[in-house]
Amino acid sequence: MDVRGCGLMIGIELDIPYKEPRTRLVKEQHCFTGCSGTNVIRLLPPLCITQQDADDFIERLKAVL
């Protein structure tokens, strides 16, 4: 997995296709993300994101990976 980005626009490049983890994020964890290519999950959080929000997302992402 590789993380890249500019400001709050973040791409998480997975070692697997994004479809299954992204579907689980949306349906099980209620986290909406974008996607790009075949294995990149895109994040575009609001400018008012808190550290707690970011930590919460990381835990939800870990749960589906």
N, CA, C and O atoms as a GROMACS GRO file, in nm:
protein
  260
    1MET      N    1   0.086  -0.116   0.000
    1MET     CA    2   0.000   0.000   0.000
    1MET      C    3   0.090   0.122   0.000
    1MET      O    4   0.194   0.126   0.066
    2ASP      N    5   0.048   0.224  -0.076
    2ASP     CA    6   0.122   0.349  -0.085
    2ASP      C    7   0.021   0.462  -0.072
    2ASP      O    8  -0.090   0.454  -0.125
    3VAL      N    9   0.060   0.567   0.000
    3VAL     CA   10  -0.027   0.683   0.016
    3VAL      C   11   0.040   0.801  -0.051
    3VAL      O   12   0.158   0.827  -0.028
    4ARG      N   13  -0.036   0.873  -0.133
    4ARG     CA   14   0.018   0.992  -0.198
    4ARG      C   15  -0.088   1.099  -0.197
    4ARG      O   16  -0.207   1.070  -0.181
    5GLY      N   17  -0.047   1.222  -0.215
    5GLY     CA   18  -0.147   1.327  -0.219
    5GLY      C   19  -0.088   1.465  -0.221
    5GLY      O   20   0.033   1.485  -0.218
    6CYS      N   21  -0.179   1.560  -0.227
    6CYS     CA   22  -0.146   1.701  -0.227
    6CYS      C   23  -0.250   1.769  -0.139
    6CYS      O   24  -0.368   1.772  -0.174
    7GLY      N   25  -0.208   1.822  -0.027
    7GLY     CA   26  -0.304   1.880   0.067
    7GLY      C   27  -0.394   1.770   0.122
    7GLY      O   28  -0.346   1.666   0.168
    8LEU      N   29  -0.525   1.793   0.116
    8LEU     CA   30  -0.618   1.693   0.165
    8LEU      C   31  -0.666   1.596   0.057
    8LEU      O   32  -0.745   1.506   0.086
    9MET      N   33  -0.621   1.613  -0.066
    9MET     CA   34  -0.655   1.517  -0.171
    9MET      C   35  -0.557   1.401  -0.160
    9MET      O   36  -0.438   1.415  -0.188
   10ILE      N   37  -0.608   1.286  -0.119
   10ILE     CA   38  -0.522   1.172  -0.086
   10ILE      C   39  -0.561   1.052  -0.170
   10ILE      O   40  -0.680   1.023  -0.188
   11GLY      N   41  -0.462   0.983  -0.221
   11GLY     CA   42  -0.485   0.857  -0.292
   11GLY      C   43  -0.416   0.745  -0.216
   11GLY      O   44  -0.297   0.754  -0.185
   12ILE      N   45  -0.489   0.641  -0.188
   12ILE     CA   46  -0.433   0.524  -0.120
   12ILE      C   47  -0.425   0.413  -0.224
   12ILE      O   48  -0.527   0.356  -0.264
   13GLU      N   49  -0.304   0.384  -0.267
   13GLU     CA   50  -0.284   0.280  -0.368
   13GLU      C   51  -0.274   0.145  -0.299
   13GLU      O   52  -0.183   0.121  -0.220
   14LEU      N   53  -0.370   0.058  -0.328
   14LEU     CA   54  -0.376  -0.073  -0.266
   14LEU      C   55  -0.300  -0.176  -0.350
   14LEU      O   56  -0.275  -0.155  -0.468
   15ASP      N   57  -0.265  -0.287  -0.286
   15ASP     CA   58  -0.200  -0.397  -0.356
   15ASP      C   59  -0.303  -0.487  -0.424
   15ASP      O   60  -0.268  -0.581  -0.495
   16ILE      N   61  -0.429  -0.456  -0.404
   16ILE     CA   62  -0.541  -0.533  -0.460
   16ILE      C   63  -0.637  -0.436  -0.529
   16ILE      O   64  -0.628  -0.315  -0.504
   17PRO      N   65  -0.726  -0.483  -0.614
   17PRO     CA   66  -0.826  -0.393  -0.673
   17PRO      C   67  -0.912  -0.328  -0.564
   17PRO      O   68  -0.942  -0.391  -0.463
   18TYR      N   69  -0.950  -0.202  -0.585
   18TYR     CA   70  -1.022  -0.126  -0.483
   18TYR      C   71  -1.166  -0.171  -0.465
   18TYR      O   72  -1.227  -0.140  -0.362
   19LYS      N   73  -1.224  -0.244  -0.560
   19LYS     CA   74  -1.368  -0.267  -0.561
   19LYS      C   75  -1.422  -0.329  -0.431
   19LYS      O   76  -1.516  -0.276  -0.372
   20GLU      N   77  -1.364  -0.438  -0.386
   20GLU     CA   78  -1.416  -0.505  -0.267
   20GLU      C   79  -1.397  -0.422  -0.139
   20GLU      O   80  -1.493  -0.406  -0.064
   21PRO      N   81  -1.276  -0.368  -0.112
   21PRO     CA   82  -1.264  -0.287   0.010
   21PRO      C   83  -1.349  -0.160   0.007
   21PRO      O   84  -1.403  -0.118   0.109
   22ARG      N   85  -1.362  -0.099  -0.112
   22ARG     CA   86  -1.443   0.023  -0.121
   22ARG      C   87  -1.590  -0.009  -0.098
   22ARG      O   88  -1.659   0.066  -0.029
   23THR      N   89  -1.638  -0.118  -0.154
   23THR     CA   90  -1.776  -0.159  -0.133
   23THR      C   91  -1.802  -0.186   0.015
   23THR      O   92  -1.906  -0.146   0.068
   24ARG      N   93  -1.708  -0.251   0.081
   24ARG     CA   94  -1.723  -0.278   0.225
   24ARG      C   95  -1.718  -0.149   0.306
   24ARG      O   96  -1.790  -0.135   0.405
   25LEU      N   97  -1.632  -0.054   0.266
   25LEU     CA   98  -1.628   0.075   0.336
   25LEU      C   99  -1.764   0.144   0.330
   25LEU      O  100  -1.812   0.196   0.430
   26VAL      N  101  -1.825   0.144   0.213
   26VAL     CA  102  -1.954   0.210   0.196
   26VAL      C  103  -2.066   0.136   0.269
   26VAL      O  104  -2.140   0.196   0.346
   27LYS      N  105  -2.077   0.006   0.245
   27LYS     CA  106  -2.192  -0.070   0.298
   27LYS      C  107  -2.179  -0.108   0.445
   27LYS      O  108  -2.278  -0.104   0.518
   28GLU      N  109  -2.058  -0.144   0.489
   28GLU     CA  110  -2.041  -0.188   0.628
   28GLU      C  111  -1.999  -0.076   0.721
   28GLU      O  112  -2.044  -0.068   0.835
   29GLN      N  113  -1.911   0.012   0.672
   29GLN     CA  114  -1.854   0.115   0.758
   29GLN      C  115  -1.915   0.253   0.736
   29GLN      O  116  -1.886   0.347   0.810
   30HIS      N  117  -2.000   0.267   0.634
   30HIS     CA  118  -2.068   0.393   0.603
   30HIS      C  119  -1.971   0.507   0.576
   30HIS      O  120  -1.992   0.620   0.620
   31CYS      N  121  -1.863   0.476   0.504
   31CYS     CA  122  -1.762   0.575   0.464
   31CYS      C  123  -1.761   0.582   0.312
   31CYS      O  124  -1.733   0.483   0.245
   32PHE      N  125  -1.790   0.698   0.259
   32PHE     CA  126  -1.789   0.717   0.114
   32PHE      C  127  -1.650   0.761   0.070
   32PHE      O  128  -1.592   0.853   0.128
   33THR      N  129  -1.598   0.696  -0.033
   33THR     CA  130  -1.469   0.733  -0.090
   33THR      C  131  -1.482   0.737  -0.241
   33THR      O  132  -1.578   0.685  -0.298
   34GLY      N  133  -1.386   0.799  -0.305
   34GLY     CA  134  -1.379   0.795  -0.449
   34GLY      C  135  -1.287   0.682  -0.490
   34GLY      O  136  -1.238   0.608  -0.406
   35CYS      N  137  -1.264   0.670  -0.619
   35CYS     CA  138  -1.172   0.568  -0.668
   35CYS      C  139  -1.108   0.617  -0.796
   35CYS      O  140  -1.157   0.709  -0.862
   36SER      N  141  -0.997   0.554  -0.831
   36SER     CA  142  -0.925   0.592  -0.951
   36SER      C  143  -0.850   0.470  -1.001
   36SER      O  144  -0.798   0.390  -0.923
   37GLY      N  145  -0.844   0.456  -1.132
   37GLY     CA  146  -0.772   0.341  -1.187
   37GLY      C  147  -0.834   0.212  -1.140
   37GLY      O  148  -0.957   0.200  -1.131
   38THR      N  149  -0.750   0.114  -1.112
   38THR     CA  150  -0.802  -0.016  -1.066
   38THR      C  151  -0.774  -0.044  -0.919
   38THR      O  152  -0.836  -0.132  -0.860
   39ASN      N  153  -0.681   0.032  -0.859
   39ASN     CA  154  -0.646  -0.001  -0.721
   39ASN      C  155  -0.620   0.121  -0.631
   39ASN      O  156  -0.547   0.110  -0.533
   40VAL      N  157  -0.679   0.235  -0.663
   40VAL     CA  158  -0.658   0.355  -0.581
   40VAL      C  159  -0.791   0.403  -0.523
   40VAL      O  160  -0.888   0.427  -0.595
   41ILE      N  161  -0.793   0.416  -0.391
   41ILE     CA  162  -0.906   0.476  -0.320
   41ILE      C  163  -0.870   0.623  -0.300
   41ILE      O  164  -0.762   0.655  -0.250
   42ARG      N  165  -0.961   0.712  -0.340
   42ARG     CA  166  -0.937   0.855  -0.328
   42ARG      C  167  -1.014   0.912  -0.210
   42ARG      O  168  -1.130   0.877  -0.187
   43LEU      N  169  -0.949   1.000  -0.136
   43LEU     CA  170  -1.012   1.067  -0.023
   43LEU      C  171  -1.011   1.217  -0.048
   43LEU      O  172  -0.908   1.274  -0.085
   44LEU      N  173  -1.124   1.281  -0.028
   44LEU     CA  174  -1.136   1.426  -0.040
   44LEU      C  175  -1.213   1.476   0.083
   44LEU      O  176  -1.329   1.515   0.072
   45PRO      N  177  -1.148   1.473   0.200
   45PRO     CA  178  -1.219   1.512   0.323
   45PRO      C  179  -1.245   1.663   0.325
   45PRO      O  180  -1.176   1.740   0.258
   46PRO      N  181  -1.343   1.706   0.404
   46PRO     CA  182  -1.371   1.849   0.417
   46PRO      C  183  -1.257   1.918   0.493
   46PRO      O  184  -1.183   1.854   0.567
   47LEU      N  185  -1.245   2.047   0.474
   47LEU     CA  186  -1.140   2.122   0.542
   47LEU      C  187  -1.158   2.123   0.693
   47LEU      O  188  -1.062   2.149   0.766
   48CYS      N  189  -1.278   2.094   0.742
   48CYS     CA  190  -1.304   2.096   0.886
   48CYS      C  191  -1.278   1.959   0.951
   48CYS      O  192  -1.320   1.938   1.065
   49ILE      N  193  -1.212   1.867   0.881
   49ILE     CA  194  -1.184   1.734   0.937
   49ILE      C  195  -1.100   1.747   1.064
   49ILE      O  196  -1.010   1.831   1.072
   50THR      N  197  -1.131   1.664   1.161
   50THR     CA  198  -1.055   1.664   1.286
   50THR      C  199  -0.963   1.543   1.290
   50THR      O  200  -0.978   1.449   1.211
   51GLN      N  201  -0.868   1.545   1.381
   51GLN     CA  202  -0.780   1.430   1.399
   51GLN      C  203  -0.861   1.307   1.437
   51GLN      O  204  -0.831   1.196   1.392
   52GLN      N  205  -0.963   1.326   1.518
   52GLN     CA  206  -1.049   1.214   1.557
   52GLN      C  207  -1.120   1.154   1.436
   52GLN      O  208  -1.133   1.032   1.426
   53ASP      N  209  -1.168   1.240   1.344
   53ASP     CA  210  -1.232   1.191   1.222
   53ASP      C  211  -1.133   1.109   1.139
   53ASP      O  212  -1.168   1.002   1.088
   54ALA      N  213  -1.011   1.159   1.126
   54ALA     CA  214  -0.908   1.088   1.048
   54ALA      C  215  -0.874   0.954   1.112
   54ALA      O  216  -0.863   0.853   1.043
   55ASP      N  217  -0.858   0.953   1.244
   55ASP     CA  218  -0.829   0.828   1.315
   55ASP      C  219  -0.943   0.728   1.298
   55ASP      O  220  -0.920   0.608   1.280
   56ASP      N  221  -1.067   0.777   1.303
   56ASP     CA  222  -1.183   0.692   1.286
   56ASP      C  223  -1.182   0.628   1.146
   56ASP      O  224  -1.210   0.509   1.132
   57PHE      N  225  -1.151   0.706   1.044
   57PHE     CA  226  -1.146   0.651   0.909
   57PHE      C  227  -1.038   0.544   0.898
   57PHE      O  228  -1.061   0.439   0.838
   58ILE      N  229  -0.922   0.568   0.957
   58ILE     CA  230  -0.812   0.470   0.952
   58ILE      C  231  -0.857   0.338   1.012
   58ILE      O  232  -0.828   0.232   0.957
   59GLU      N  233  -0.927   0.342   1.124
   59GLU     CA  234  -0.975   0.220   1.188
   59GLU      C  235  -1.076   0.149   1.099
   59GLU      O  236  -1.074   0.026   1.089
   60ARG      N  237  -1.164   0.224   1.034
   60ARG     CA  238  -1.262   0.164   0.945
   60ARG      C  239  -1.195   0.102   0.823
   60ARG      O  240  -1.235  -0.005   0.777
   61LEU      N  241  -1.093   0.169   0.770
   61LEU     CA  242  -1.019   0.116   0.656
   61LEU      C  243  -0.947  -0.014   0.695
   61LEU      O  244  -0.949  -0.111   0.620
   62LYS      N  245  -0.885  -0.014   0.811
   62LYS     CA  246  -0.818  -0.136   0.858
   62LYS      C  247  -0.917  -0.252   0.871
   62LYS      O  248  -0.883  -0.367   0.843
   63ALA      N  249  -1.040  -0.221   0.913
   63ALA     CA  250  -1.140  -0.326   0.932
   63ALA      C  251  -1.178  -0.393   0.801
   63ALA      O  252  -1.213  -0.511   0.802
   64VAL      N  253  -1.172  -0.322   0.690
   64VAL     CA  254  -1.210  -0.383   0.563
   64VAL      C  255  -1.093  -0.440   0.486
   64VAL      O  256  -1.112  -0.515   0.390
   65LEU      N  257  -0.972  -0.406   0.526
   65LEU     CA  258  -0.855  -0.462   0.458
   65LEU      C  259  -0.814  -0.586   0.530
   65LEU      O  260  -0.717  -0.651   0.491
   0.00000   0.00000   0.00000
